[in-house]
């Protein structure tokens, strides 16, 4: 069972990025508030600086969640792999 984590974790990271893109797109097209709606208003008002700022905020949130939550969780779940790796003759892994 632990071996499957190697495949599930990258899929989870990809799914997170896709989910964020879809939710922002829904807000962009259909809602009056939220990150996507703010991005849409900036785009309509031709305020590219504000639009890029919203994009950077979205990237920071996604990367922060991935590196702050998902990667440590992945390392914790896969700690069995590093503990069972054979040592090379020189003592290096």
BAFI-3210 file (N, C-alpha, C; in Angstrom, 3 decimals, decimal comma, padded with zeros to 6 digits):
// residues 93
n [1|2|3|4|5|6|7|8|9|10|11|12|13|14|15|16|17|18|19|20|21|22|23|24|25|26|27|28|29|30|31|32|33|34|35|36|37|38|39|40|41|42|43|44|45|46|47|48|49|50|51|52|53|54|55|56|57|58|59|60|61|62|63|64|65|66|67|68|69|70|71|72|73|74|75|76|77|78|79|80|81|82|83|84|85|86|87|88|89|90|91|92|93]
n.u [000,811|001,948|003,508|001,874|001,489|003,479|002,512|000,044|000,455|001,767|-000,346|-002,307|-001,222|-001,278|-004,039|-004,865|-003,848|-005,316|-007,920|-007,893|-007,508|-009,900|-011,850|-011,209|-011,708|-014,471|-015,357|-014,453|-016,107|-018,775|-019,391|-019,820|-018,044|-014,873|-011,659|-011,414|-013,422|-012,414|-010,130|-011,356|-012,618|-010,374|-009,280|-011,299|-011,276|-008,900|-006,591|-003,733|-001,650|-002,935|-004,324|-002,204|-001,204|-003,251|-002,991|-000,444|-000,956|-002,694|-000,928|000,963|-000,631|-001,351|001,194|002,184|000,419|000,976|003,760|003,821|001,967|001,223|003,698|005,262|003,505|003,613|006,342|006,280|004,582|006,042|008,311|009,101|010,363|012,923|014,057|014,380|016,171|019,005|022,353|025,155|028,366|030,299|029,151|027,352|024,101]
n.v [-001,209|001,345|001,948|002,993|005,617|007,120|007,604|008,767|011,199|013,109|013,262|014,391|016,944|017,959|017,877|019,746|022,147|022,256|022,385|024,870|026,547|026,050|026,919|029,654|030,409|029,943|031,872|034,080|034,082|033,894|034,855|037,575|038,246|037,452|035,994|035,480|037,168|039,662|039,649|039,658|042,177|043,835|043,229|044,113|046,817|047,450|047,409|046,305|045,988|045,548|043,222|041,408|041,412|040,076|037,588|036,861|036,705|034,506|032,503|032,503|031,621|028,996|027,777|028,104|026,479|024,014|023,644|024,053|022,314|019,992|018,869|018,413|016,544|014,499|013,788|012,840|010,622|009,046|008,333|005,777|004,831|006,043|005,035|002,378|002,195|000,728|000,997|002,287|000,824|002,725|004,075|006,054|007,189]
n.w [000,000|000,749|-001,492|-003,440|-002,817|-003,964|-006,468|-006,069|-004,716|-006,562|-008,381|-006,784|-006,337|-008,927|-009,358|-007,453|-008,521|-010,912|-009,880|-008,615|-010,822|-012,219|-010,362|-010,148|-012,766|-012,915|-011,090|-012,483|-014,728|-013,757|-011,136|-008,756|-006,826|-005,294|-006,130|-008,906|-009,924|-009,184|-010,738|-013,260|-013,197|-013,118|-015,574|-017,345|-016,759|-017,866|-016,299|-016,105|-014,276|-011,825|-012,512|-012,979|-010,395|-008,990|-010,196|-009,313|-006,575|-006,546|-007,467|-005,375|-003,250|-004,123|-004,501|-001,925|-000,436|-001,613|-001,077|001,657|002,810|001,196|000,177|002,622|003,783|001,889|002,116|004,747|004,535|002,817|004,227|004,849|002,603|002,435|004,737|004,171|002,126|000,642|001,771|000,008|-000,898|-000,219|001,819|001,242|000,296]
ca.u [000,000|002,733|004,084|000,932|001,580|004,370|001,724|-001,106|000,880|001,856|-001,690|-002,979|-000,684|-001,829|-005,475|-005,011|-003,644|-006,457|-009,097|-007,778|-007,763|-011,333|-012,631|-010,978|-012,413|-015,904|-015,548|-014,221|-017,230|-020,139|-019,657|-019,551|-016,970|-013,853|-010,426|-011,688|-014,198|-011,487|-009,301|-012,199|-012,788|-009,097|-009,132|-012,256|-010,824|-007,586|-005,573|-002,898|-000,871|-003,806|-004,603|-001,019|-001,113|-004,163|-002,403|000,656|-001,574|-003,176|000,246|001,536|-001,515|-001,245|002,535|002,289|-000,294|001,702|005,037|003,635|001,098|001,264|005,034|005,595|002,675|004,181|007,581|005,924|004,004|007,067|009,527|009,483|011,222|014,296|014,569|014,645|017,105|020,267|023,529|026,163|029,593|031,054|028,396|026,470|022,846]
ca.v [000,000|002,586|002,217|003,741|007,033|007,756|007,985|009,575|012,546|014,018|013,446|015,339|018,278|018,367|018,107|021,005|023,248|022,279|022,835|026,318|027,191|025,944|027,781|031,044|030,616|030,051|033,199|035,049|034,102|033,843|035,420|038,994|038,460|036,414|036,289|035,516|038,367|040,791|039,560|040,080|043,640|044,452|043,037|044,983|048,196|047,542|047,622|045,104|045,847|044,912|041,856|040,601|041,274|038,998|036,326|036,550|036,276|033,135|031,624|032,402|030,762|027,608|027,274|028,026|025,286|022,829|023,486|024,075|021,233|018,751|018,261|017,788|015,359|013,480|013,316|012,071|009,344|008,254|008,176|004,365|004,592|006,428|004,183|001,039|002,250|000,119|001,857|001,900|000,396|003,875|004,634|007,089|006,667]
ca.w [000,000|000,739|-002,799|-004,273|-002,454|-004,936|-007,627|-005,656|-004,320|-007,711|-008,936|-005,899|-006,606|-010,221|-009,165|-006,730|-009,470|-011,822|-009,128|-008,416|-012,117|-012,534|-009,468|-010,543|-014,039|-012,607|-010,516|-013,549|-015,657|-013,238|-009,817|-008,575|-005,857|-005,293|-006,839|-010,340|-010,233|-009,088|-011,940|-014,382|-013,126|-013,500|-017,021|-018,023|-016,553|-018,503|-015,274|-016,182|-013,042|-010,831|-012,970|-012,682|-008,929|-008,603|-010,654|-008,392|-005,310|-006,744|-007,515|-004,032|-002,445|-004,566|-004,174|-000,460|000,020|-002,065|-000,370|003,101|003,284|000,417|000,147|003,908|003,949|001,007|002,752|005,944|004,135|002,131|005,036|004,824|001,454|002,755|005,810|003,652|001,004|001,012|001,754|-000,970|-000,236|000,316|002,932|000,738|-000,257]
c.u [000,852|003,296|003,157|000,988|002,465|003,616|000,566|-000,693|001,049|000,494|-002,482|-002,518|-001,230|-003,312|-005,722|-004,866|-004,825|-007,715|-009,063|-008,063|-009,247|-012,151|-012,432|-011,709|-013,912|-016,199|-015,405|-015,455|-018,585|-020,393|-019,264|-018,462|-016,002|-012,659|-010,647|-012,470|-013,310|-010,562|-010,085|-012,391|-011,509|-008,888|-010,053|-011,823|-009,453|-006,484|-004,702|-002,063|-001,686|-004,128|-003,412|-000,831|-002,031|-003,624|-001,268|000,108|-002,062|-001,999|000,862|000,683|-001,363|000,125|002,743|001,603|000,458|002,965|004,879|002,826|001,336|002,648|005,451|004,769|003,212|005,478|007,277|005,412|005,062|008,344|009,996|010,473|012,678|014,879|014,914|015,602|018,432|021,409|024,504|027,442|030,396|030,332|027,482|025,206|022,710]
c.v [001,271|002,937|003,067|005,240|007,784|008,240|008,902|011,003|013,483|014,270|014,437|016,764|018,807|018,683|019,419|022,183|023,370|022,792|024,341|027,043|027,165|026,872|029,257|031,344|030,738|031,419|034,275|035,197|034,333|034,598|036,890|039,263|037,279|036,825|036,387|036,753|039,608|040,827|040,024|041,594|044,354|044,341|043,968|046,443|048,455|047,919|046,378|044,903|045,140|043,474|040,941|040,412|040,156|037,640|035,905|036,075|034,834|032,155|031,427|031,493|029,288|027,029|027,160|026,795|024,018|022,606|023,454|022,914|019,932|018,101|017,684|016,533|014,209|012,914|012,448|010,682|008,447|008,069|006,730|004,098|004,927|005,550|002,784|001,031|001,620|001,140|001,361|001,493|001,535|004,532|005,772|006,454|007,013]
c.w [000,000|-000,636|-003,670|-003,982|-003,440|-006,157|-007,266|-005,343|-005,513|-008,374|-008,095|-006,126|-007,925|-010,101|-008,422|-007,678|-010,428|-011,122|-008,905|-009,724|-012,463|-011,646|-009,803|-011,843|-013,818|-012,015|-011,589|-014,430|-015,007|-011,942|-009,732|-007,549|-005,898|-006,139|-008,349|-010,747|-010,156|-010,303|-013,168|-014,384|-013,552|-015,004|-017,795|-017,917|-017,181|-017,510|-015,200|-014,926|-011,973|-011,220|-012,677|-011,178|-008,446|-009,033|-009,727|-007,049|-005,422|-006,760|-006,143|-003,150|-002,826|-004,202|-002,671|000,087|-000,377|-001,242|001,140|003,649|002,513|000,404|001,498|004,182|003,106|001,601|003,971|005,561|003,483|002,938|005,089|003,710|001,774|003,854|005,316|002,471|001,445|000,899|000,692|-000,226|000,380|001,483|002,538|000,186|-001,699]
res [x|x|x|x|x|x|x|x|x|x|x|x|x|x|x|x|x|x|x|x|x|x|x|x|x|x|x|x|x|x|x|x|x|x|x|x|x|x|x|x|x|x|x|x|x|x|x|x|x|x|x|x|x|x|x|x|x|x|x|x|x|x|x|x|x|x|x|x|x|x|x|x|x|x|x|x|x|x|x|x|x|x|x|x|x|x|x|x|x|x|x|x|x]
***
